[in-house]
Amino acid sequence: ILLDIINSLSKYFSAAYYEVGLYHKICAWIEKNSERDISTQDVAEGLGYSREHLTRIVKSIDNESLSDKIAKYRVENIKSLCEAEDLSVAEIADKLGFYSRELLCKYFKYHTGISINEYRKLLRHM
């Protein structure tokens, strides 16, 4: 019985180790490619797994969707460019693959609740 328990635990920890390793690969791939407009399918193709499998892995690790994970990295890139460089909103949009300044502004506001200009004002007051 003890051997069965040990084998079961071993399988469980092997699966968990695999999932965590794949989760880190997912995050690294998204981070590396988040300066362009990427989809969940792009991530799946880039890593050689099904979109559904990657979605399950991300959901099991941090309880968010793969598309939410992509959005977080994209928003962090926008914030970085607002903080580190003196770029116009149009230049940031172009650099990150948004079709227009307006689309970038809507995307940022949707994901953060504030506009890019409001975010920049907050940075100046810190």
N, C-alpha and C positions, 0 to 999 in steps of 0.2 A: 504494500500500500504506500509506504514511504517513497519508494522508487517511482510510483505512478504520480504522486504529488510533485516530486522533483522534476519529472519529465514535463508535467503540465506547466509548472512555473517556468521552466526553461523555455518552452514554446511561447508562453505569454511574454516573457522579457525579450525574447528574440524578435517577436512581432513588434513590440513597443520600440525597441532599438531601431528596427527597420523604419517604422513610421517617423520617428524623430529625425533620423538621418535623411529621409526623403523630404520631410518638412523643411529642413535646412537647405537642401538642394533647391526646393521650390522658391524659398525666400531669396537665395543667392541669385537664381536665374531672374527673378522679377526685378531685384535691385539692379542687376547688370543691364537689364533691358528696359527699365522704367522711364528712360528719357525719350522713349517713343511710345506711340499708342499701341499697347498690346492687349490682347484678349486672353480669356481663359484657354481658348483653343491654341493660341500661340505658345502659351506656357506648356501645355500638354505636348504639342509637337516638338518644342524645344528640348523637353526632357524625355520624350519617348514613352509617355504613359497616356492613358485615357484621361480626358478632362474630368470625368466622373470620379475616377480613382484619386486624382489630385485634390479634387474638391472634398472628398471624404477625409483625406489625410489632414488637410488644413482645418476642416470643421472639427475633427477629433482632437486636434492639438490646441487650438485657441478659440474654438467656437465662433469662427467667422467664415464667410464664404471666400472662395478664391478670388472672385471679382472685388470683394472688399479689401482683400490683401493687396491686390494690384493698385486699387485706388489709394490706399494708405501710402504706398511707395511713391506714387505720382504726386500726391499732395506734399509729401516730404521734399520731393525735388523742387516743386514750385516754391515752397517755403525757403529752401536753401538758396535758390536763385534770388529770391527777394531779399534775403539776409546778406548774402556774400557778394553779390555783384550789383552794380548800378545799371540794371537793365530795365528797359520799358516793359510794360505788360505785353505789348506786341512782340518784343524780342524774346521774352520768356515763352510766349505761345509758340513762336516759330522754332525755338530751340527744343521744345518738348513735343513737337509734332501735333499741336492743336491747329485746327484749320483756320481759326480766327482768334483774335483777342477776346471777342465776346464769348466764344465757347469756353475758353480758358477761365474767364471770370465766372461764368455760370457753374462750371465744374468745381472750381475752388469754393464758391459760396455754398453749393449743394453739400460738399463734403466737410466743410468747416463751420458753416453758419455765419461766416463774416466775409466781407469782400476783400480782395487783395489790397486795395487802398487802406481799408481799416486795419488789416494785418500789418501793413507797412507803418502806419501811424503807431500801432502798439509797439512795434520794434523800436521806433524812435524814442518812445517814452520809457523804455527799459534802461 
